[in-house]
């Protein structure tokens, strides 16, 4: 219900990205990739951000994440060929990012699980 209402919000892809990040912290790669795909489809296919986001580190070696990142890299490179190289202005030390990451980490703490080997 809440996500249906949020979908009308033009920043919906930011919400879905945070959901993906929480799942990644919980080492639930299938759910994380599902939400990353929604994020990309809804307007945030930002490969450089996905590459640098440390919240996604717990799932970087998972096959579904590797496949997703391969798709995103190809898409990003296609954008660069079509439109030229873009400079991404991303400052991970920006106050909004730090406070957002702290809040997200606090939320995700309850979701952390050890990966099953």
MOPAC internal coordinates of N, CA, C and O (Angstrom, degrees):
PM7 1SCF
backbone

  N    0.0000 0     0.00 0     0.00 0    0    0    0
  C    1.4488 1     0.00 0     0.00 0    1    0    0
  C    1.5317 1   111.04 1     0.00 0    2    1    0
  O    1.2310 1   120.91 1   130.97 1    3    2    1
  N    1.3182 1   115.87 1   -49.03 1    3    2    1
  C    1.4623 1   119.47 1  -178.91 1    5    3    2
  C    1.5230 1   110.12 1   -64.52 1    6    5    3
  O    1.2310 1   120.23 1   136.95 1    7    6    5
  N    1.3497 1   117.16 1   -43.05 1    7    6    5
  C    1.4604 1   119.75 1  -179.73 1    9    7    6
  C    1.5247 1   111.71 1   -64.85 1   10    9    7
  O    1.2310 1   119.93 1   146.99 1   11   10    9
  N    1.3393 1   117.73 1   -33.01 1   11   10    9
  C    1.4656 1   120.04 1   176.52 1   13   11   10
  C    1.5233 1   110.32 1   -63.34 1   14   13   11
  O    1.2310 1   120.81 1   138.97 1   15   14   13
  N    1.3335 1   116.05 1   -41.03 1   15   14   13
  C    1.4528 1   119.58 1   178.47 1   17   15   14
  C    1.5245 1   110.88 1   -69.65 1   18   17   15
  O    1.2310 1   120.57 1   139.93 1   19   18   17
  N    1.3353 1   116.51 1   -40.07 1   19   18   17
  C    1.4637 1   120.26 1   179.68 1   21   19   18
  C    1.5231 1   111.81 1   -64.45 1   22   21   19
  O    1.2310 1   120.07 1   149.50 1   23   22   21
  N    1.3214 1   117.47 1   -30.50 1   23   22   21
  C    1.4588 1   120.82 1  -176.76 1   25   23   22
  C    1.5258 1   111.41 1   -59.51 1   26   25   23
  O    1.2310 1   120.35 1   152.38 1   27   26   25
  N    1.3099 1   116.94 1   -27.62 1   27   26   25
  C    1.4670 1   120.62 1   177.30 1   29   27   26
  C    1.5265 1   111.88 1   -74.43 1   30   29   27
  O    1.2310 1   120.69 1   163.27 1   31   30   29
  N    1.3172 1   116.29 1   -16.73 1   31   30   29
  C    1.4582 1   123.41 1  -179.94 1   33   31   30
  C    1.5228 1   108.52 1   -78.24 1   34   33   31
  O    1.2310 1   119.65 1   -48.34 1   35   34   33
  N    1.3225 1   118.28 1   131.66 1   35   34   33
  C    1.4608 1   120.29 1  -174.85 1   37   35   34
  C    1.5236 1   113.08 1   -67.95 1   38   37   35
  O    1.2310 1   119.58 1   166.62 1   39   38   37
  N    1.2957 1   118.40 1   -13.38 1   39   38   37
  C    1.4561 1   121.76 1   176.53 1   41   39   38
  C    1.5189 1   112.61 1   -98.21 1   42   41   39
  O    1.2310 1   120.61 1  -160.81 1   43   42   41
  N    1.3258 1   116.45 1    19.19 1   43   42   41
  C    1.4719 1   121.94 1  -178.30 1   45   43   42
  C    1.5239 1   111.95 1   -51.78 1   46   45   43
  O    1.2310 1   120.09 1   140.40 1   47   46   45
  N    1.3358 1   117.44 1   -39.60 1   47   46   45
  C    1.4645 1   120.31 1  -178.42 1   49   47   46
  C    1.5266 1   111.98 1   -62.67 1   50   49   47
  O    1.2310 1   119.39 1   153.98 1   51   50   49
  N    1.3235 1   118.78 1   -26.02 1   51   50   49
  C    1.4617 1   120.53 1   175.72 1   53   51   50
  C    1.5260 1   110.16 1   -71.08 1   54   53   51
  O    1.2310 1   120.59 1   141.85 1   55   54   53
  N    1.3090 1   116.47 1   -38.15 1   55   54   53
  C    1.4690 1   120.58 1   177.11 1   57   55   54
  C    1.5281 1   110.36 1   -64.95 1   58   57   55
  O    1.2310 1   120.52 1   134.90 1   59   58   57
  N    1.3318 1   116.62 1   -45.10 1   59   58   57
  C    1.4589 1   119.51 1  -179.06 1   61   59   58
  C    1.5282 1   110.64 1   -66.65 1   62   61   59
  O    1.2310 1   120.25 1   146.03 1   63   62   61
  N    1.3146 1   117.13 1   -33.97 1   63   62   61
  C    1.4646 1   120.43 1   177.58 1   65   63   62
  C    1.5280 1   110.60 1   -64.03 1   66   65   63
  O    1.2310 1   120.33 1   137.29 1   67   66   65
  N    1.3133 1   116.97 1   -42.71 1   67   66   65
  C    1.4676 1   119.83 1   178.02 1   69   67   66
  C    1.5257 1   111.72 1   -65.88 1   70   69   67
  O    1.2310 1   120.13 1   144.43 1   71   70   69
  N    1.3156 1   117.36 1   -35.57 1   71   70   69
  C    1.4687 1   120.29 1   175.15 1   73   71   70
  C    1.5289 1   109.25 1   -62.35 1   74   73   71
  O    1.2310 1   120.12 1   135.95 1   75   74   73
  N    1.3262 1   117.38 1   -44.05 1   75   74   73
  C    1.4632 1   121.62 1   178.35 1   77   75   74
  C    1.5311 1   110.58 1   -60.93 1   78   77   75
  O    1.2310 1   120.30 1   138.13 1   79   78   77
  N    1.3106 1   117.04 1   -41.87 1   79   78   77
  C    1.4640 1   121.16 1  -179.36 1   81   79   78
  C    1.5262 1   111.26 1   -63.95 1   82   81   79
  O    1.2310 1   120.33 1   139.76 1   83   82   81
  N    1.3207 1   116.97 1   -40.24 1   83   82   81
  C    1.4658 1   120.27 1   178.14 1   85   83   82
  C    1.5238 1   110.14 1   -63.43 1   86   85   83
  O    1.2310 1   120.40 1   135.67 1   87   86   85
  N    1.3286 1   116.83 1   -44.33 1   87   86   85
  C    1.4592 1   119.72 1   177.63 1   89   87   86
  C    1.5243 1   111.21 1   -62.44 1   90   89   87
  O    1.2310 1   120.17 1   141.76 1   91   90   89
  N    1.3210 1   117.29 1   -38.24 1   91   90   89
  C    1.4651 1   120.27 1   178.78 1   93   91   90
  C    1.5273 1   110.98 1   -63.75 1   94   93   91
  O    1.2310 1   120.79 1   138.03 1   95   94   93
  N    1.3166 1   116.10 1   -41.97 1   95   94   93
  C    1.4659 1   119.17 1   177.92 1   97   95   94
  C    1.5295 1   111.33 1   -62.41 1   98   97   95
  O    1.2310 1   120.74 1   149.12 1   99   98   97
  N    1.3071 1   116.20 1   -30.88 1   99   98   97
  C    1.4651 1   121.05 1   177.66 1  101   99   98
  C    1.5189 1   112.75 1   -85.30 1  102  101   99
  O    1.2310 1   120.31 1  -173.67 1  103  102  101
  N    1.3210 1   117.01 1     6.33 1  103  102  101
  C    1.4648 1   124.81 1  -179.78 1  105  103  102
  C    1.5362 1   110.53 1    55.79 1  106  105  103
  O    1.2310 1   121.42 1  -137.79 1  107  106  105
  N    1.3106 1   114.90 1    42.21 1  107  106  105
  C    1.4724 1   121.71 1   174.28 1  109  107  106
  C    1.5274 1   106.60 1  -109.68 1  110  109  107
  O    1.2310 1   121.30 1  -102.73 1  111  110  109
  N    1.3233 1   115.13 1    77.27 1  111  110  109
  C    1.4600 1   120.63 1  -171.17 1  113  111  110
  C    1.5208 1   112.95 1   -62.95 1  114  113  111
  O    1.2310 1   119.71 1   141.67 1  115  114  113
  N    1.3213 1   118.15 1   -38.33 1  115  114  113
  C    1.4613 1   119.75 1   179.72 1  117  115  114
  C    1.5127 1   111.89 1   -59.44 1  118  117  115
  O    1.2310 1   120.72 1   132.64 1  119  118  117
  N    1.3363 1   116.23 1   -47.36 1  119  118  117
  C    1.4642 1   120.39 1   178.35 1  121  119  118
  C    1.5247 1   111.40 1   -67.76 1  122  121  119
  O    1.2310 1   120.46 1   140.43 1  123  122  121
  N    1.3265 1   116.73 1   -39.57 1  123  122  121
  C    1.4663 1   120.02 1   179.57 1  125  123  122
  C    1.5254 1   110.76 1   -61.61 1  126  125  123
  O    1.2310 1   120.47 1   134.05 1  127  126  125
  N    1.3204 1   116.70 1   -45.95 1  127  126  125
  C    1.4668 1   120.08 1  -178.94 1  129  127  126
  C    1.5206 1   110.45 1   -67.38 1  130  129  127
  O    1.2310 1   120.29 1   142.31 1  131  130  129
  N    1.3235 1   117.05 1   -37.69 1  131  130  129
  C    1.4763 1   119.66 1   176.79 1  133  131  130
  C    1.5315 1   109.65 1   -56.16 1  134  133  131
  O    1.2310 1   120.10 1   133.76 1  135  134  133
  N    1.3365 1   117.41 1   -46.24 1  135  134  133
  C    1.4571 1   120.91 1  -178.36 1  137  135  134
  C    1.5279 1   111.89 1   -74.82 1  138  137  135
  O    1.2310 1   119.98 1   150.26 1  139  138  137
  N    1.3268 1   117.64 1   -29.74 1  139  138  137
  C    1.4671 1   119.25 1   173.86 1  141  139  138
  C    1.5239 1   110.27 1   -65.43 1  142  141  139
  O    1.2310 1   120.42 1   141.77 1  143  142  141
  N    1.3176 1   116.80 1   -38.23 1  143  142  141
  C    1.4736 1   120.20 1   177.17 1  145  143  142
  C    1.5329 1   110.60 1   -63.94 1  146  145  143
  O    1.2310 1   120.57 1   138.56 1  147  146  145
  N    1.3219 1   116.51 1   -41.44 1  147  146  145
  C    1.4717 1   120.09 1   176.90 1  149  147  146
  C    1.5314 1   108.87 1   -62.80 1  150  149  147
  O    1.2310 1   120.70 1   136.81 1  151  150  149
  N    1.3103 1   116.28 1   -43.19 1  151  150  149
  C    1.4656 1   121.67 1   179.58 1  153  151  150
  C    1.5302 1   110.84 1   -57.04 1  154  153  151
  O    1.2310 1   120.79 1   131.55 1  155  154  153
  N    1.3317 1   116.09 1   -48.45 1  155  154  153
  C    1.4649 1   120.24 1  -179.70 1  157  155  154
  C    1.5267 1   110.80 1   -64.22 1  158  157  155
  O    1.2310 1   120.65 1   136.68 1  159  158  157
  N    1.3215 1   116.37 1   -43.32 1  159  158  157
  C    1.4729 1   120.84 1  -178.77 1  161  159  158
  C    1.5304 1   111.88 1   -64.79 1  162  161  159
  O    1.2310 1   120.85 1   145.30 1  163  162  161
  N    1.3296 1   115.98 1   -34.70 1  163  162  161
  C    1.4668 1   120.55 1  -175.65 1  165  163  162
  C    1.5275 1   113.73 1   -85.96 1  166  165  163
  O    1.2310 1   119.84 1  -177.45 1  167  166  165
  N    1.3415 1   117.90 1     2.55 1  167  166  165
  C    1.4585 1   117.70 1   172.76 1  169  167  166
  C    1.5130 1   116.90 1   125.51 1  170  169  167
  O    1.2310 1   119.66 1  -169.32 1  171  170  169
  N    1.3345 1   118.25 1    10.68 1  171  170  169
  C    1.4596 1   119.22 1   179.92 1  173  171  170
  C    1.5246 1   110.37 1  -134.67 1  174  173  171
  O    1.2310 1   120.31 1  -114.76 1  175  174  173
  N    1.3518 1   117.01 1    65.24 1  175  174  173
  C    1.4696 1   120.49 1   178.82 1  177  175  174
  C    1.5325 1   111.06 1   -88.09 1  178  177  175
  O    1.2310 1   120.45 1  -123.40 1  179  178  177
  N    1.3223 1   116.75 1    56.60 1  179  178  177
  C    1.4686 1   121.60 1  -169.27 1  181  179  178
  C    1.5317 1   111.29 1   -95.64 1  182  181  179
  O    1.2310 1   121.20 1   -95.05 1  183  182  181
  N    1.3150 1   115.31 1    84.95 1  183  182  181
  C    1.4556 1   122.34 1  -178.57 1  185  183  182
  C    1.5352 1   112.89 1   -51.26 1  186  185  183
  O    1.2310 1   118.55 1   133.14 1  187  186  185
  N    1.3503 1   120.38 1   -46.86 1  187  186  185
  C    1.4724 1   119.12 1  -179.54 1  189  187  186
  C    1.5277 1   113.30 1   -58.79 1  190  189  187
  O    1.2310 1   120.11 1   144.50 1  191  190  189
  N    1.3047 1   117.39 1   -35.50 1  191  190  189
  C    1.4615 1   120.05 1   177.79 1  193  191  190
  C    1.5243 1   110.43 1   -67.62 1  194  193  191
  O    1.2310 1   120.37 1   136.65 1  195  194  193
  N    1.3268 1   116.89 1   -43.35 1  195  194  193
  C    1.4634 1   120.53 1   179.34 1  197  195  194
  C    1.5278 1   110.79 1   -62.50 1  198  197  195
  O    1.2310 1   120.42 1   143.53 1  199  198  197
  N    1.3299 1   116.80 1   -36.47 1  199  198  197
  C    1.4681 1   121.28 1   179.68 1  201  199  198
  C    1.5246 1   110.76 1   -64.39 1  202  201  199
  O    1.2310 1   120.46 1   139.67 1  203  202  201
  N    1.3290 1   116.72 1   -40.33 1  203  202  201
  C    1.4697 1   120.77 1  -173.45 1  205  203  202
  C    1.5167 1   115.09 1   -90.41 1  206  205  203
  O    1.2310 1   119.51 1   166.87 1  207  206  205
  N    1.3031 1   118.53 1   -13.13 1  207  206  205
  C    1.4666 1   120.50 1  -173.18 1  209  207  206
  C    1.5324 1   111.16 1   -72.95 1  210  209  207
  O    1.2310 1   120.56 1   -69.51 1  211  210  209
  N    1.3205 1   116.54 1   110.49 1  211  210  209
  C    1.4681 1   120.73 1  -178.13 1  213  211  210
  C    1.5265 1   112.26 1   -67.41 1  214  213  211
  O    1.2310 1   119.75 1   161.23 1  215  214  213
  N    1.3197 1   118.08 1   -18.77 1  215  214  213
  C    1.4651 1   120.25 1   177.24 1  217  215  214
  C    1.5372 1   110.73 1   -66.65 1  218  217  215
  O    1.2310 1   120.12 1   159.17 1  219  218  217
  N    1.3218 1   117.37 1   -20.83 1  219  218  217
  C    1.4627 1   121.03 1   178.95 1  221  219  218
  C    1.5272 1   112.42 1   -89.98 1  222  221  219
  O    1.2310 1   120.01 1   175.22 1  223  222  221
  N    1.3267 1   117.59 1    -4.78 1  223  222  221
  C    1.4628 1   121.18 1  -177.69 1  225  223  222
  C    1.5326 1   114.49 1   -55.05 1  226  225  223
  O    1.2310 1   118.94 1   140.22 1  227  226  225
  N    1.3374 1   119.63 1   -39.78 1  227  226  225
  C    1.4652 1   118.38 1  -177.58 1  229  227  226
  C    1.5344 1   114.84 1   -60.57 1  230  229  227
  O    1.2310 1   119.79 1   161.66 1  231  230  229
  N    1.3334 1   118.01 1   -18.34 1  231  230  229
  C    1.4670 1   119.42 1  -177.88 1  233  231  230
  C    1.5277 1   113.15 1  -114.78 1  234  233  231
  O    1.2310 1   119.80 1  -172.36 1  235  234  233
  N    1.3042 1   117.98 1     7.64 1  235  234  233
  C    1.4729 1   120.78 1  -175.14 1  237  235  234
  C    1.5247 1   114.03 1   -58.75 1  238  237  235
  O    1.2310 1   119.54 1   151.08 1  239  238  237
  N    1.3074 1   118.48 1   -28.92 1  239  238  237
  C    1.4676 1   121.47 1  -178.03 1  241  239  238
  C    1.5326 1   112.82 1   -93.55 1  242  241  239
  O    1.2310 1   120.02 1  -179.05 1  243  242  241
  N    1.3226 1   117.56 1     0.95 1  243  242  241
  C    1.4652 1   121.30 1  -179.09 1  245  243  242
  C    1.5347 1   109.34 1   -78.16 1  246  245  243
  O    1.2310 1   120.23 1   -42.67 1  247  246  245
  N    1.3270 1   117.16 1   137.33 1  247  246  245
  C    1.4754 1   120.57 1  -176.20 1  249  247  246
  C    1.5240 1   114.36 1   -55.69 1  250  249  247
  O    1.2310 1   119.91 1   139.26 1  251  250  249
  N    1.3411 1   117.78 1   -40.74 1  251  250  249
  C    1.4669 1   118.78 1  -178.25 1  253  251  250
  C    1.5232 1   111.63 1   -68.49 1  254  253  251
  O    1.2310 1   120.35 1   147.13 1  255  254  253
  N    1.3378 1   116.93 1   -32.87 1  255  254  253
  C    1.4594 1   119.60 1   177.32 1  257  255  254
  C    1.5209 1   110.25 1   -71.80 1  258  257  255
  O    1.2310 1   120.28 1   138.69 1  259  258  257
  N    1.3145 1   117.07 1   -41.31 1  259  258  257
  C    1.4674 1   120.90 1   178.17 1  261  259  258
  C    1.5289 1   109.88 1   -60.20 1  262  261  259
  O    1.2310 1   120.37 1   135.93 1  263  262  261
  N    1.3331 1   116.91 1   -44.07 1  263  262  261
  C    1.4733 1   120.56 1   178.41 1  265  263  262
  C    1.5313 1   110.76 1   -62.30 1  266  265  263
  O    1.2310 1   120.49 1   135.87 1  267  266  265
  N    1.3312 1   116.68 1   -44.13 1  267  266  265
  C    1.4600 1   120.98 1   179.08 1  269  267  266
  C    1.5339 1   110.38 1   -60.33 1  270  269  267
  O    1.2310 1   120.50 1   133.57 1  271  270  269
  N    1.3317 1   116.65 1   -46.43 1  271  270  269
  C    1.4576 1   120.16 1  -178.22 1  273  271  270
  C    1.5301 1   111.65 1   -66.39 1  274  273  271
  O    1.2310 1   120.18 1   146.51 1  275  274  273
  N    1.3214 1   117.26 1   -33.49 1  275  274  273
  C    1.4638 1   120.07 1   175.73 1  277  275  274
  C    1.5274 1   109.77 1   -63.01 1  278  277  275
  O    1.2310 1   120.62 1   135.65 1  279  278  277
  N    1.3295 1   116.41 1   -44.35 1  279  278  277
  C    1.4700 1   121.08 1   177.34 1  281  279  278
  C    1.5275 1   110.76 1   -61.72 1  282  281  279
  O    1.2310 1   120.54 1   135.54 1  283  282  281
  N    1.3252 1   116.58 1   -44.46 1  283  282  281
  C    1.4649 1   120.44 1  -178.41 1  285  283  282
  C    1.5272 1   111.04 1   -66.24 1  286  285  283
  O    1.2310 1   119.96 1   140.86 1  287  286  285
  N    1.3372 1   117.69 1   -39.14 1  287  286  285
  C    1.4636 1   120.44 1   178.44 1  289  287  286
  C    1.5245 1   110.10 1   -62.95 1  290  289  287
  O    1.2310 1   120.22 1   135.16 1  291  290  289
  N    1.3324 1   117.18 1   -44.84 1  291  290  289
  C    1.4652 1   120.58 1   178.82 1  293  291  290
  C    1.5259 1   110.92 1   -61.95 1  294  293  291
  O    1.2310 1   120.97 1   138.54 1  295  294  293
  N    1.3115 1   115.74 1   -41.46 1  295  294  293
  C    1.4655 1   120.19 1   178.36 1  297  295  294
  C    1.5261 1   110.72 1   -63.37 1  298  297  295
  O    1.2310 1   120.92 1   134.58 1  299  298  297
  N    1.3482 1   115.85 1   -45.42 1  299  298  297
  C    1.4585 1   121.25 1  -179.52 1  301  299  298
  C    1.5273 1   110.66 1   -62.36 1  302  301  299
  O    1.2310 1   120.61 1   135.87 1  303  302  301
  N    1.3212 1   116.45 1   -44.13 1  303  302  301
  C    1.4597 1   120.04 1   178.38 1  305  303  302
  C    1.5299 1   111.00 1   -64.03 1  306  305  303
  O    1.2310 1   120.08 1   145.19 1  307  306  305
  N    1.3237 1   117.44 1   -34.81 1  307  306  305
  C    1.4613 1   121.01 1   174.67 1  309  307  306
  C    1.5233 1   111.43 1   -63.05 1  310  309  307
  O    1.2310 1   120.51 1   138.17 1  311  310  309
  N    1.3317 1   116.63 1   -41.83 1  311  310  309
  C    1.4649 1   120.24 1   176.25 1  313  311  310
  C    1.5286 1   110.13 1   -61.34 1  314  313  311
  O    1.2310 1   120.54 1   138.15 1  315  314  313
  N    1.3260 1   116.58 1   -41.85 1  315  314  313
  C    1.4635 1   119.70 1  -179.51 1  317  315  314
  C    1.5237 1   111.44 1   -64.50 1  318  317  315
  O    1.2310 1   120.41 1   139.27 1  319  318  317
  N    1.3308 1   116.83 1   -40.73 1  319  318  317
  C    1.4726 1   119.40 1   177.79 1  321  319  318
  C    1.5207 1   110.80 1   -64.91 1  322  321  319
  O    1.2310 1   120.74 1   139.60 1  323  322  321
  N    1.3270 1   116.19 1   -40.40 1  323  322  321
  C    1.4578 1   120.28 1  -175.95 1  325  323  322
  C    1.5224 1   112.61 1   -75.48 1  326  325  323
  O    1.2310 1   120.34 1   138.14 1  327  326  325
  N    1.3317 1   116.96 1   -41.86 1  327  326  325
  C    1.4605 1   120.42 1  -171.96 1  329  327  326
  C    1.5255 1   114.52 1  -113.74 1  330  329  327
  O    1.2310 1   119.92 1   175.64 1  331  330  329
  N    1.3297 1   117.75 1    -4.36 1  331  330  329
  C    1.4574 1   121.14 1  -175.05 1  333  331  330
  C    1.5117 1   110.43 1    91.71 1  334  333  331
  O    1.2310 1   121.15 1   -16.81 1  335  334  333
  N    1.3105 1   115.40 1   163.19 1  335  334  333
  C    1.4578 1   119.99 1  -177.98 1  337  335  334
  C    1.5166 1   109.94 1   -69.12 1  338  337  335
  O    1.2310 1   121.85 1   -45.20 1  339  338  337
  N    1.3149 1   114.07 1   134.80 1  339  338  337
  C    1.4571 1   120.16 1   178.39 1  341  339  338
  C    1.5174 1   109.33 1  -104.20 1  342  341  339
  O    1.2310 1   121.31 1   -33.20 1  343  342  341
  N    1.3049 1   115.09 1   146.80 1  343  342  341
  C    1.4562 1   120.26 1   173.76 1  345  343  342
  C    1.5191 1   106.84 1   -97.30 1  346  345  343
  O    1.2310 1   121.19 1   -58.65 1  347  346  345
  N    1.3092 1   115.32 1   121.35 1  347  346  345
  C    1.4614 1   119.90 1   179.93 1  349  347  346
  C    1.5144 1   108.22 1   -92.15 1  350  349  347
  O    1.2310 1   121.23 1   -55.66 1  351  350  349
  N    1.3051 1   115.25 1   124.34 1  351  350  349
  C    1.4469 1   120.31 1   177.00 1  353  351  350
  C    1.5213 1   107.99 1   -95.03 1  354  353  351
  O    1.2310 1   121.25 1   -81.90 1  355  354  353
  N    1.3174 1   115.22 1    98.10 1  355  354  353
  C    1.4588 1   119.77 1  -178.30 1  357  355  354
  C    1.5080 1   107.79 1  -133.94 1  358  357  355
  O    1.2310 1   120.40 1   -63.73 1  359  358  357
  N    1.3003 1   116.84 1   116.27 1  359  358  357
  C    1.4579 1   121.55 1   179.80 1  361  359  358
  C    1.5137 1   108.26 1  -113.66 1  362  361  359
  O    1.2310 1   120.01 1   -80.10 1  363  362  361
  N    1.3573 1   117.58 1    99.90 1  363  362  361
  C    1.4583 1   119.28 1  -178.05 1  365  363  362
  C    1.5187 1   112.89 1   -64.03 1  366  365  363
  O    1.2310 1   120.19 1   166.68 1  367  366  365
  N    1.3251 1   117.24 1   -13.32 1  367  366  365
  C    1.4546 1   120.06 1   178.64 1  369  367  366
  C    1.5137 1   113.64 1   -93.03 1  370  369  367
  O    1.2310 1   120.61 1  -176.81 1  371  370  369
  N    1.3441 1   116.43 1     3.19 1  371  370  369
  C    1.4620 1   119.22 1  -179.15 1  373  371  370
  C    1.5269 1   109.65 1   -63.51 1  374  373  371
  O    1.2310 1   120.09 1   -37.23 1  375  374  373
  N    1.3237 1   117.43 1   142.77 1  375  374  373
  C    1.4755 1   120.37 1  -176.71 1  377  375  374
  C    1.5254 1   113.63 1   -54.38 1  378  377  375
  O    1.2310 1   119.46 1   140.25 1  379  378  377
  N    1.3249 1   118.63 1   -39.75 1  379  378  377
  C    1.4672 1   119.70 1  -179.40 1  381  379  378
  C    1.5082 1   110.59 1   -64.41 1  382  381  379
  O    1.2310 1   119.85 1   144.94 1  383  382  381
  N    1.3276 1   117.89 1   -35.06 1  383  382  381
  C    1.4625 1   120.85 1  -178.99 1  385  383  382
  C    1.5216 1   110.19 1   -72.88 1  386  385  383
  O    1.2310 1   120.67 1   137.71 1  387  386  385
  N    1.3358 1   116.32 1   -42.29 1  387  386  385
  C    1.4612 1   118.99 1  -179.03 1  389  387  386
  C    1.5219 1   111.26 1   -63.00 1  390  389  387
  O    1.2310 1   120.66 1   132.14 1  391  390  389
  N    1.3278 1   116.34 1   -47.86 1  391  390  389
  C    1.4639 1   118.14 1  -178.43 1  393  391  390
  C    1.5171 1   110.48 1   -67.91 1  394  393  391
  O    1.2310 1   120.17 1   141.10 1  395  394  393
  N    1.3406 1   117.29 1   -38.90 1  395  394  393
  C    1.4566 1   120.16 1   177.48 1  397  395  394
  C    1.5143 1   111.75 1   -63.08 1  398  397  395
  O    1.2310 1   120.63 1   138.55 1  399  398  397
  N    1.3227 1   116.41 1   -41.45 1  399  398  397
  C    1.4588 1   120.28 1   179.37 1  401  399  398
  C    1.5126 1   111.07 1   -66.90 1  402  401  399
  O    1.2310 1   120.18 1   141.38 1  403  402  401
  N    1.3276 1   117.26 1   -38.62 1  403  402  401
  C    1.4661 1   119.51 1   178.16 1  405  403  402
  C    1.5197 1   110.34 1   -64.04 1  406  405  403
  O    1.2310 1   120.62 1   136.63 1  407  406  405
  N    1.3325 1   116.42 1   -43.37 1  407  406  405
  C    1.4671 1   119.52 1   178.78 1  409  407  406
  C    1.5240 1   110.07 1   -63.23 1  410  409  407
  O    1.2310 1   120.88 1   136.26 1  411  410  409
  N    1.3262 1   115.92 1   -43.74 1  411  410  409
  C    1.4521 1   119.99 1  -179.77 1  413  411  410
  C    1.5218 1   110.81 1   -63.54 1  414  413  411
  O    1.2310 1   120.20 1   139.16 1  415  414  413
  N    1.3312 1   117.22 1   -40.84 1  415  414  413
  C    1.4663 1   120.78 1   178.98 1  417  415  414
  C    1.5315 1   109.98 1   -63.58 1  418  417  415
  O    1.2310 1   120.53 1   141.00 1  419  418  417
  N    1.3209 1   116.59 1   -39.00 1  419  418  417
  C    1.4643 1   119.55 1   179.13 1  421  419  418
  C    1.5206 1   111.08 1   -65.49 1  422  421  419
  O    1.2310 1   120.35 1   139.81 1  423  422  421
  N    1.3135 1   116.94 1   -40.19 1  423  422  421
  C    1.4592 1   121.22 1   178.03 1  425  423  422
  C    1.5210 1   110.40 1   -65.90 1  426  425  423
  O    1.2310 1   121.06 1   136.12 1  427  426  425
  N    1.3282 1   115.58 1   -43.88 1  427  426  425
  C    1.4661 1   120.79 1  -174.00 1  429  427  426
  C    1.5220 1   113.00 1   -73.40 1  430  429  427
  O    1.2310 1   119.72 1   160.08 1  431  430  429
  N    1.3217 1   118.15 1   -19.92 1  431  430  429
  C    1.4551 1   120.39 1  -177.66 1  433  431  430
  C    1.5173 1   111.35 1   -54.10 1  434  433  431
  O    1.2310 1   120.21 1   140.96 1  435  434  433
  N    1.2937 1   117.19 1   -39.04 1  435  434  433
  C    1.4608 1   121.08 1   179.11 1  437  435  434
  C    1.5132 1   113.15 1   -70.26 1  438  437  435
  O    1.2310 1   119.68 1   165.44 1  439  438  437
  N    1.3291 1   118.21 1   -14.56 1  439  438  437
  C    1.4592 1   121.81 1  -177.12 1  441  439  438
  C    1.5267 1   112.95 1  -100.27 1  442  441  439
  O    1.2310 1   119.88 1   172.82 1  443  442  441
  N    1.3140 1   117.83 1    -7.18 1  443  442  441
  C    1.4733 1   119.74 1  -175.98 1  445  443  442
  C    1.5134 1   111.07 1   -66.01 1  446  445  443
  O    1.2310 1   121.98 1   -47.01 1  447  446  445
  N    1.3071 1   113.82 1   132.99 1  447  446  445
  C    1.4607 1   121.62 1   174.64 1  449  447  446
  C    1.5162 1   107.74 1  -135.04 1  450  449  447
  O    1.2310 1   121.26 1   -24.50 1  451  450  449
  N    1.3030 1   115.19 1   155.50 1  451  450  449
  C    1.4558 1   118.95 1   175.09 1  453  451  450
  C    1.5182 1   108.94 1   -78.26 1  454  453  451
  O    1.2310 1   120.33 1   -40.26 1  455  454  453
  N    1.3264 1   116.97 1   139.74 1  455  454  453
  C    1.4680 1   118.53 1   178.02 1  457  455  454
  C    1.5206 1   110.52 1   -65.88 1  458  457  455
  O    1.2310 1   120.92 1   -32.90 1  459  458  457
  N    1.3081 1   115.85 1   147.10 1  459  458  457
  C    1.4487 1   121.66 1   177.54 1  461  459  458
  C    1.5162 1   107.80 1   -90.81 1  462  461  459
  O    1.2310 1   120.18 1   -55.83 1  463  462  461
  N    1.2918 1   117.26 1   124.17 1  463  462  461
  C    1.4773 1   120.99 1  -178.99 1  465  463  462
  C    1.5030 1   110.46 1  -102.32 1  466  465  463
  O    1.2310 1   120.10 1   180.00 1  467  466  465

